[in-house]
Amino acid sequence: MNQVIRVTKSFGFEMAHVLSNYDGPCRNVHGHSYKLSVTVAGRPGHDAKSAANGMVIDFSELKAIVEREVIAQFDHSVVVGRLHDAEKREAFAKLFGNTVFVDFQPTCENLAACFAGRIMPHLPAGTRLFSLKLYETATSCAEWYAADNM
């Protein structure tokens, strides 16, 4: 068999953010229990002598990439856009400690695109990021698809 197969691994993490210039309650620092699903596509290997025989990617390898590039950096952090003035950014960092500054408004949509960009360069040859789904709440998510971004 030489068919393209999609493989998905899901992750959970806690993160807070604050939206600059937003005119609702999300202008205040608040947190979510995020769920991230990462789907990669490729052709399963066919080397009978390889430990990865029959796999697109070993789930443990995908887990290590996502944990290193996303979870380790964002879990239990406060994400703040550099749209805030320097004084506010400094206050957030001082007050919350683990503060991640990003060059965009840290909405669920922008975070999904950011995470896709962090994961893609680390995937092994023969695999590609197919999609990413980031749940900010149990009923609200943003989806990123490679086909939409070529």
Wavefront OBJ file of the C-alpha trace (Angstrom):
o trace
v 0.000 0.000 0.000
v 1.274 3.431 -0.923
v -1.616 5.621 0.144
v -1.450 8.942 1.963
v -2.648 8.572 5.546
v -3.419 11.295 8.096
v -2.349 10.858 11.722
v -3.665 13.045 14.561
v -2.327 13.606 18.076
v -4.167 15.732 20.662
v -2.796 17.773 23.549
v -4.198 19.798 26.419
v -2.661 22.803 28.154
v -3.586 25.835 30.224
v -2.877 29.342 29.002
v -4.009 32.892 29.632
v -4.080 35.805 27.219
v -5.238 39.376 26.922
v -6.619 41.108 23.825
v -5.517 44.652 23.118
v -8.193 47.203 22.139
v -10.983 44.650 22.512
v -14.247 46.120 23.779
v -15.458 43.082 25.700
v -14.345 41.125 28.745
v -11.432 39.528 26.843
v -9.575 42.843 27.142
v -8.776 41.596 30.665
v -6.261 38.852 31.366
v -8.149 35.551 31.383
v -7.328 31.892 30.863
v -8.555 28.865 28.995
v -8.054 25.123 29.004
v -6.849 24.679 25.433
v -7.068 21.490 23.394
v -4.786 21.228 20.375
v -5.133 18.540 17.696
v -2.314 18.241 15.178
v -2.789 16.212 11.994
v 0.096 15.265 9.734
v -0.089 13.439 6.417
v 2.284 11.139 4.625
v 2.836 7.665 3.305
v 3.536 4.923 5.834
v 7.064 3.553 5.664
v 7.604 0.127 4.101
v 11.019 -0.860 5.448
v 10.459 -4.151 7.289
v 13.731 -3.610 9.199
v 12.680 -0.167 10.492
v 10.992 0.385 13.836
v 8.738 2.850 11.985
v 7.553 0.269 9.452
v 3.930 1.000 8.588
v 3.965 4.430 10.234
v 3.551 7.930 8.802
v 5.236 9.224 11.967
v 5.737 7.609 15.341
v 3.174 9.169 17.711
v 5.980 9.678 20.244
v 7.955 11.717 17.695
v 4.954 13.927 16.913
v 4.334 14.310 20.642
v 7.944 15.364 21.249
v 7.802 17.988 18.472
v 4.533 19.556 19.667
v 5.533 19.469 23.317
v 8.905 21.114 22.580
v 7.691 23.733 20.089
v 4.300 24.636 21.602
v 3.396 23.136 24.962
v 6.708 23.787 26.755
v 6.581 27.431 25.695
v 2.892 28.251 26.151
v 1.560 25.978 28.905
v 0.787 27.964 32.077
v 1.848 31.219 30.440
v 0.202 34.556 29.806
v 0.347 35.486 26.124
v 0.497 39.206 25.418
v 0.675 40.920 22.053
v 3.313 43.551 21.485
v 0.390 45.803 20.508
v 0.302 46.772 24.198
v 2.579 49.646 25.135
v 5.923 48.861 26.776
v 4.700 49.892 30.228
v 1.795 47.421 30.133
v 4.005 44.643 28.759
v 6.468 45.200 31.575
v 3.661 45.153 34.144
v 2.268 41.874 32.733
v 5.709 40.249 32.866
v 6.303 41.446 36.416
v 2.865 40.409 37.650
v 2.513 37.052 35.887
v 6.061 35.783 35.481
v 5.799 33.331 32.599
v 4.755 35.832 29.943
v 5.096 35.118 26.221
v 5.153 38.183 23.982
v 3.955 37.736 20.410
v 3.876 40.053 17.399
v 0.142 39.604 16.886
v -3.165 39.850 18.715
v -3.238 36.502 20.641
v -6.643 35.337 19.433
v -7.390 31.657 18.983
v -7.116 32.139 15.205
v -3.687 33.773 15.340
v -2.409 31.275 17.899
v -3.441 28.387 15.617
v -1.423 29.905 12.761
v 1.513 30.555 15.105
v 1.519 26.961 16.348
v 1.379 25.625 12.778
v 4.430 27.714 11.909
v 6.298 26.401 14.947
v 5.534 22.743 14.169
v 6.036 22.564 10.385
v 9.833 22.977 10.207
v 10.394 20.136 12.654
v 8.405 17.403 10.947
v 10.457 14.571 9.464
v 10.959 14.202 5.720
v 7.968 12.614 4.041
v 5.428 14.111 6.443
v 3.617 17.408 6.205
v 1.332 19.327 8.486
v -2.178 18.773 7.160
v -4.217 20.659 9.766
v -4.295 21.984 13.262
v -7.358 22.569 15.439
v -7.112 24.716 18.556
v -10.013 24.662 21.010
v -10.068 27.705 23.273
v -13.199 26.508 25.048
v -15.174 23.274 24.776
v -17.351 24.851 22.069
v -15.048 27.330 20.292
v -12.078 26.531 18.089
v -9.935 27.781 15.226
v -8.719 25.520 12.435
v -5.636 25.852 10.241
v -5.373 23.810 7.017
v -2.267 23.563 4.866
v -4.398 23.506 1.710
v -5.770 26.945 2.608
v -2.300 28.400 3.167
v -0.275 27.385 0.119
l 1 2 3 4 5 6 7 8 9 10 11 12 13 14 15 16 17 18 19 20 21 22 23 24 25 26 27 28 29 30 31 32 33 34 35 36 37 38 39 40 41 42 43 44 45 46 47 48 49 50 51 52 53 54 55 56 57 58 59 60 61 62 63 64 65 66 67 68 69 70 71 72 73 74 75 76 77 78 79 80 81 82 83 84 85 86 87 88 89 90 91 92 93 94 95 96 97 98 99 100 101 102 103 104 105 106 107 108 109 110 111 112 113 114 115 116 117 118 119 120 121 122 123 124 125 126 127 128 129 130 131 132 133 134 135 136 137 138 139 140 141 142 143 144 145 146 147 148 149 150
